[in-house]
């Protein structure tokens, strides 16, 4: 069993030793509440050393912020306890809102800063004169626990993130071999799992800078690899689509194109391939590029885009393989030279301001409700209820429905209360020395540490360890007060129950509801892109990276929710990639439309206005077929651009418009403009200059996969 593996025992023993050392120091220094330090040991403990260091640093920073806020608010509003309670509640809500907008480990700083102020501030309402001493004590106790736990975790059997991260990247490498082979053969293989691999790598790499291995210096290289992994998804999808579409045309895929695809298949199957093989394949994509005149043939348009995508795939694959070898080798040796230019930009994660605001509102109201009960009843333990309401609302707010976890946490508190009663009134009286105390605590805290090594039981182990420490109220001297113990236990359960009730009323939603909001966010992005009228090359590259990052991040969030409601995540993955390719095409339209004649520009402007309305309808009402007039508008724009003198900008704009058309109307026949034209001969040398075609990632538009119109929108 995973709970009793050797690694689990090492973690549990190491964490328990950190607990004992922390208690010993806290008792020796006669600190006010040693159980705060005991709680911190298990809160910051992580199986990987990088995660432990990261959480420790963030917890200490957040404790300083929360302590400072409580020291400012309590003396200032001491004469208005109701206003003080409101301000602390609003602080908890504000911090929770900000934390939910950042899905990196940094979010822990904001969340904890919120309820730390509640932990320090609310008990001081009845005695504000001691607020500074209480805040300093809190910082001291948490600081001692953090230093001891981090020191032991770093020195005693440290665990690197590297094996897990490399395992995740290995899975991605194996998957790309399969998906590349499928795309080159024209098969529609789902890339949803690849997006999940990227998300798992992101989670691990969030603590990479704190890792004890050499990978701590490779944050930039991981970012480079991640950016290319993201761009590889729409590139593969577009390749598979164009191979299939060319195969359906009369005559099928040309013999020369088939030889290139076979050569790429052979290169992909080697798993590493030489640089000379890649350069040879790269040259072949230039040699096969057709001449796109002012009146191109449909086959030539499809061939041009396919060759651009193949060229990008070669460059991306070379870069990914080089970066993968560098990371697998512990980031030692020379940094790889990268071939495919990618604009470095900040992460573009999906954020839901509406759900973050609802979570914050639930936390504020739960804290205020507990404050009202505390004041109305004159309850000595009322501050504890307020504190636990803040913790329960904050800790599980990122879940679709936090109520089940809050209920579980409540049951863990009840278990902790029962364990605490057994310890305080039956076991601890016999513990006449620190050694006896250590022996007495071992069964519960070793078991809690073992449970924390299992994802399934992590919160049960953490809840048991934390709640037992709170309920026991460990001090340097033995004290026992059954009334106080039961009062605190009732307060903890009451605070969590109020948090669960208000969360259920205001915040609990189903996975399907969240999935619809995620899909709506994609359509909202498309609305914004349809409203672009002018964009430069640098901004376009940044927009492409941001769009790929955001939409694939949403795909990762979407897949498990669709499984939860019984839908097929593979269909969602294909639809998300269709929308991504559509967005990439829309970015190229304003980029290459500069300098068009008024008649041509007007046709494109009207078409973009129709697209704007269609995407807005999709965002409001969900999937629906694209309207027929939009197809006519696209064909008119394509005909206007296709009739212009041939040039680089005209060709790129034409390909972008064709990509938009095929995304929205994949089953529609080619426009009459293309049907009437004969196929152009393949030239011996490319008509377009090689530097223009070797543009940054996804500089040319990716075309759509042939999926139903209702799912391509």
N, C-alpha and C positions, 0 to 999 in steps of 0.2 A: 504493500500500500504506500501511496505517496506520502501520507502523513508520517510514516515511520521509516522513510528512507534515510540513508546516512546523511545526505545533505540537509534533510529536515531536522534531524537531531543536532547537527552542527549549528544550524540557525537558532533553534529553540534554546540550546545550551548557551550559545553566545549572547543571546538577548537576555536570558535569565541572569547571567553573570553581570551584564551591564546594569540590570535592575538592582542587583544586590550592591554593587559598587556605588550606584547613584544614591540608594537609601542610606548607605553607610556615611557617605559624605554629607548628605542632607541632615542626618541625625547629629553628626559631629559638629556641624555648623549651627545646629539648633535653629534651622529654618522654619518658617511659619507653617507651611503646608507641604511636607515632603511627598504627599501623595500626588501633587501636581507633577513632580519630577518623575514619579513612578509611572504615571499615565504617559508622559512624554516618551519614555523609553520605548514603549510598545507602539505608540503612534508613529514615530519616525523610523522604526526598524523596517528594513526591506531586505529581501534575499540577496539582491545585487548591491554591491558597495556603491556604485554610482548613484543608484536610486536613494540609498541611505544618506549619502552626502548631500544630494540635491534637496531632499525633503528636510534635512536638518537645517540647512542654510535658510531655506524659505520659511521654516517655522520660526527660527530665531528673528528674522526680519519682521515677520508678521506680528510676533509677540511685542517687539519694540513699538511698532506702529499702534497696535491696540492699546498698549499701556499708555502711550503718549496721549492718545485720544481720551482715554478715561480720566487721566490726570487733568486734562484741559476742561472736560465737560462737567465732571462732578463738582469741583469747587465753584465753577461759574454758575451752575444752576441748582446749587444746594437748597436755595429757598423755594424752589419750584419743582418738587419731586415729580409731578405729573409731566412737566415739560422735559425734565431730565430723562424720564422713561421714554418719552416720544423721541427725543434726539438719539438715544442709544438704539432704539428700535430702527429708526431711519438709517443710522450708521450700519447696522447689521444688514438691512435691505440693500443699501447702496453697495457695500462690499460684495455681497452675494451677486448682485446684478453684474458688476464689473468682472467678477471671477468667471461667470458663465459665458462671457464674451471671449474668453481666452482658454482654449482647450489644451494648452501646454501645461507642464508642471508649474509654471509661474502662477497659474490661477490659484494655487494653494495659498499664496501670500495674501491675496485679497480676501478669500473666504475666511481664513483664520484670523485676519486682522479684525474682521467684523465681530465674530463671537468671542474673541479675546477681550475686547472692550466690554462686552456683556459680562464675562466672567469676573472682570476686575471691578467694573463700575457698579453693577446692581447690588452686590453685597455691601458696598460703601454708602449706599443711599441713607441708611439709618445711622451711619457713623462716618461722615465725610472727612473727618480730621485725619483718618488713617489711610487715605487713598494713595498718597505717595509711597508710604511704606509697603502697602499691599502690592502696588505696581512693581516696585523694586524687587520685592520678594518673588513675585511671579516670574520676572525676568531672570533672577538669580537661579531659581529652581529649574526652570526650563533650560537655561544656559548650561547648568551643570549636567543635566541629563543628556543634552545634545553633545557636549564635549566628550563625555564618557562613552556614550553609545557609538558615536562616530569613530572614536579612537579604537575601541575594541573591534568594530566592524571593519576598520581599515587595516588593523594589524593581525587579527586572528582569522585565518582562513578567508581572506578577502575574495569576493566572487565578482568576476568581470562580466560586463554586459556582452563582451565580444563573442562568446560562443552562441548566445541567443541571436544576436544581430547577424552574425555570419550565417547561422542556420536559416534565418528569415530570407536573407539575400540569396542563399543557395536555392531555396524553394522558388524564388522569383526567377532565377536563372534557368531552372528546369522548366518552369512554366513557359518562359519566353521561347525556348526551343520548340515546344509543342505548338504554341500559338503562331510563331513565325512560320512553321511548316504548314499549318492550316491556312494561314493568310496567303502564302505563296501558291497554294493549291486552290485558292478561291473558296475555302470553307469558311462558314460563319461560326468561329469558335468564340465563346464568351470570354471576356477579359475581366469579369467581376472579381474573380479570386485574386488576380494580379493587383487590383486596387486594394484588396484586403491585405496583401503582403506589404504593400507600401505603407498602409496605415499602421501595421504592427511594427515595421521598421521605424516609423516616425515615433511611435510610443517609446521604443527602446532608445532611440538616438536623442530623445529629449534630455537624457541625463548623461550623454556621451562625454561632455566636457569634464565631468566629475569621475570618470571611470579610471581605475588604477592601471589599465593597460595603455599601450601606445596609441590606441584609437582615440584617446582623449584629445590628441592633436589633429585629428582627421575630420573635424566638424565640417570644414569647407568642402573636403572631398566627398563626404557623405551628401552634402547639399547638392553638389554637382551631379552625383549619381542619381539622387532622388529626382532632380529636375528632368534628367534624361529618361528615367523610368516612366515618368508621367507622360512625356511627349511620345514615348514609344507606343502607348495605348492607342491614341487616335491614328497614328501612322500605320500600325498593323491593321486596324479596322478599315482604313481607306484602301490599303493594298488589297485586302481580301475582296472588298467591294468592286474595285476596278478590274481585278482578274475575272470575277464572275460576270461583270457586265460586258467585258470584251469577249468572253466566251460565248455570250448569247447573240452577238452580232453575226451576220453572215460571214463565213470564213473562219470564225473563232479567233483565238489568240494566234498571232502571226508566229511563224517558225523562229524568227529572230528573237521575239519576245519570250517565247517558250524556252529557248536556249538560255537566255539571261535568268529566267526564273529557276531553271534547273541548276544553273551554276550557283545561284544564291542558296538553293536548298542544300547543295553539297557543302557549301561554305558554312551554313548554319549547323549542319550535322557534325562538323568537326569539333564544335564547342569552343574552339579558340581561333583557328585560322590565322594565316600569316598576314602581315601588313601588305605584302605584294598581292595576295589574293584580293584583299579589299580594294586596293588601288586599281586592279584590273577590272573588278566589277564596277567600280565608280566610273571608269572610263567608258565602259560599255553603255552606261545610262546616258552619257553624252552622245555616243555614236548613234544610238537608236532614236534620239530626239527628233520628232518630225518637224517639218517647216509649217508653222501656223501662219498662213496668209491672212488677209483681211476677210477671207471667206473660207474658214477651215471646215474640214469634215468632222463629223461626230466622233469617228474612230480616232482621229488625230487628237481631238480634245481629251478623250479618255486616256489615250496613250501618254500624252504629255503629263497629265497629273500622276499617272501610275509611275512613270519614270522619276518624277520629282520625289514621290513618296519612297520609292526604292532607294534613291540616293540618300535621303534622310535616314532610312532604316539602316543602311550600311554604316553611315557615320555614327548614328546613335549606338549601334551594336558594338562598334569598335571602342567607343568611349566607355560604354558600360562594362565591357570585358576588362579594359585596362583599369578602371576604377575598382572593379570587383576584385581583381588580383591584388591591387594595392591595399585594400582594406583587409582582405583575407591574410595578407602577410604582416598584419599588425601595424600598418601605416609606416613601414620602414622602406628605405630606398628612395629613389627619385620620384617626385610627383609626376603622374602621367601627363603627357601632352594631349590635350583634347582637340578634336577635329570639328565638332559640331557646336557652333556658337549658340549659347543660351543666355539671354538677358537675366542677370541675377536680380531678383526682386524679393520682397518680403512674402512670407507665407500668406496665402489667401484661404483661410479656413471658413467654413460655413458657420455663421452665427445667426441665432434666432432672437432678435431683440424682444419680440413679443413674449416668448416663453420665459426669457430671462426676467422680464418685468413682472410676469405673473408669479414666478418663483420668489422674487424679492417682495412682492406684495403679500404673499402668503407668510413669509418670514416676519414681516413687520406686524401683520395682524396677530400672528401667534404670540409674538413677544408682548404686544399690547394687551392681548386677552389674559395672558398669565399675570401681567402687571396689575390689571384690574382685579383679578381674583386675589392676588397678594394683598392689595390695598384694602379691598372690601372685607376680607376675612381676618386681616391683621395677622397673617400667617407667618410664623417665625422662619419657616423654610421656604417662603415664597420666592426668594431670590434664586434658589436652586431650580425651581420650576421654570423660571424665565430663562435661565442659562441653558437648560436642556432643550427648551423649545427652539432657541436660537441654533443650537448644535444640530438638532434633528432636521430642521428646515434647510440648513446650509449643507450638511454633509451629503445628502442624497439628492440635491436639487438637479443634478445633471441627468437623472433618470427620467424616462418617459412618465412613469408612474412611481413616485417615491414612496407612496403609502405602504406597500408591502415591506419595504426595507425599514421604514420607521417602525412598523409593527414588530418586525424581527428585533430591531434594536431595543424596543420596549421589553420584549421577552428576555433579551440578554440582560437588561437592567434588573429584571425580576430575579433571574438566575444569580446575577451578581449580588443582589441583596441577600438572597438565601445563603450564598457562600460566605458573605461578609458576616452575617449573624452567627454562622457556625464558627468562623474564625474568632470573632471578637469575644464571644461568650463561651466557647468551648476549647479552642486551640491556643489562642494567643496568651491566655492566662498562664499556660504551662511553659511558654517560651521565655525563659529567664535570661537569655543572652541573644546576641545578634546571630550567633551560629544556629541556635534553636529556631529563631525566626526564619532564617534562610531555609532550614529543613522543612519548616511548616509551609512555607510559600511554594516550595518546589513543585508539588503535584499539580496545582492549578496553573501556575505560570509556565511550566514546561509544556503542559497540554495545550495551553493557549498559543504558545509559540509554534508547536507542531501544526495546529490548525491553520495558522497564518501562512504556512507554506503551500496550502492548497487553495486555488482560486475559489473552489466551491464553498470552503469553510472559512475563508479569510476573515470576513466580517464577524462571524461567530467567535473566532479566536480573539480578534481585536476587541470586540464588545465585551467579552468575558473579562479580559485583562483590565480594560479601562474601568468598566463599571464596578468590578470588585475592588479596585484601588480606591475609587471614589466612595463607595459605601463603607469600606473599612475605615477610611479617614486616617491612614497610618501616620502616627506621630512618634516623636522621640521617646515619649512616655506613654505607658499603657493607660487608656481611659475607656470607660464603657458607659454608655447612656442609651438604653434601649429606646426610650422615647425619641431621642434625637436621631438614632439610626432609622427607626421606622418613619419618622417625619421626613427625613431626607429621601428615603426610598419612595414614599408616597409622592413627594415633590418631583422626583425624577420621572416617575411613571405618569404623573399628571401633565408635566410639561411636554413629554413626548406624545401623549394622547391628544392634547390640544393641537400640537403641531400636525399630527396625522389627520385630525378632523378638518382643519382649515386647508391643509394641502389637498385633501380629497375634494373639498368644495371649490377651490380656486385653481388648482394646478394639475390635478391628475388627468391625464389624457391617454388614449390608446395609441398603440404603435401605428395603426393605420392613419390616425389623425396627424401624427408627426410626419409620417411618410408623405402625406399630401402637402404639408407645408414645405418639406424639402424639395419636392418636385416643383412647387410653385416658385421657389427661389430661383431655380434654373430658368424658368420662363421670364421671371423679372429681369434676370441678367440679359436675356435675349431682347427684351423690350429696350433696355438701355443701349444695347449695341445697335438696334435698328434706328435709334435716334441719333447716332453719330453721323456727322456730316463731313468732318475733316479730321485726319489724324496723321501724324508723322511716323516715319519708320521706327524710331526708337520707342515711341509710345505704343505703336502697334505690337512690337515685340514684347513689351511689358504686359500689354493687355492679353496677348496669347498665353503667356505663362500664368498670369493671374486667373484667366478663365479656365485653363486646364487644371490648375491647382484646386480652384473652388468647386468645379463640377465633379471632379474625381473624388474630392473629399466628401461631397454629398453622396456620391455613389457608395462609398464605404459606409456612411451612416444609413443609407437607404436599404441596403441588402438585408441585414438582419431583421429590420422592421417588416419587410415584405414577407420574409419567412415566417415571422410571428403571426401574420394575418393570413397565411396560407397562399400567398402569391409566389410566382416564379421569379427569383432574383435575376436569373439570366436574361429574361425579357427586359427587366429594368436596366440591366447593364447595357444591353444593346441600345435601348432608348436613350440612355444617358450619353452614350458615345455619339449617337446621331445628333443630339442637341449640342454636344461639344463641337462636332465637325461643322454644324450649322453656324455656331457662334464664331468659329475660326474664319469661316468664309465671310461672315458679316464684318469682321474686323478689316478684311482686305478690301471690301467695297469702298469705304471712304478713303482708304489709303491710296488707291490707284485711280480714283475718279477725278483727281485734280486736273484742271486744264481741259476738261471735256467741252465740246460745243454745247450751247444752251439747250438745244433740242434734246440731246442725249442726256445731259445732266438732269433736265426736267423729268424725263421718263424714269430715271433711277430714283429721283426724289419722290415721285408719286408711288413708285413700287415700295420704297422704304416706309412710306406712311401707311400703306396697306399692311406691310409686315408688322409694323408697330401695333396696329389695331388687332391683328390676328394673335400676336403674342400676348397682348393684354387680355384678350378673351380667354386664352389658354390659362393664364395665371389666375383668372377669376373663376373659370368654370371647369377646368380640367381638360382632358383630351377631347379633341374634336377635329374633323377633317379640315384641311386648309381650303378656303373658299376658291371657287373657280376663277373669279376676277383676278385673284392674286396670281394665278398661273398665267393669265393673259398679260398682266403687267410685267411679270418676269420675262416672258417671251419677247415683249416689246423692248425691254431694256437690253436683252441679249442681242436682238436684231440690230438695235441702234449701235451698240458697242462693236458687234461683229462687222458692221459695215464701215467702220473707221479704218484709216490706213494702219497697216500692221506695225506694231512696235511693242517694246517690253511692257509698258504700262497697259496698253490695250489688251495684250494677251493675258496678263495677270488679272485684270478686271473681268475679262470674259470668263476665265476659269473660275473666278470667285462667284460670278452670277450663275454659272452652270451648276456649281456646287450647291448653292442655295436652292436652286430649282429641284435638284435631285433629292435633296434632303426632305423637302416639303412634298414633292410629287414624284416619289421613286418609281411608280408604275406608269407614269405618263410617257408617251412616245416622244422622241426627240423633236424639238421645234422644227417647223417647216424650213427655217433658215438653214438648218443642218441637213435635213433630209434631202434637200434639192442639190446639195453639193457633192461632187465625187470625192473619193478619198485622195488625199495628197500623197505624192511619192515620198518615201523616206530618203532624206539627203545623206550624202557621204559625210558631211560635217554639219554640226548643229547650227540652225539659223540664229538661235539666241546665244548670246555670249555666255561662256561657262561661269564667269564670276556672278552674272545676274541670276543664274539658276542655283548656284551654291549659296543661297541666302540663309539667314538665321533660321532656327527651328520653325518648321511649319510656315515658312514664308509663302509657299503656295498653298492654295486651299485644299483641304481634305474633302473628298466627296462623300456622299451619303451611302449607307448600306441599304439594299433593297428590302425595306421593311414596310409594313402597312402604314398608310398615311397618318392614321390616328396615333401611331406610336412614334412617328418621325418628327412630330411637331415639338 
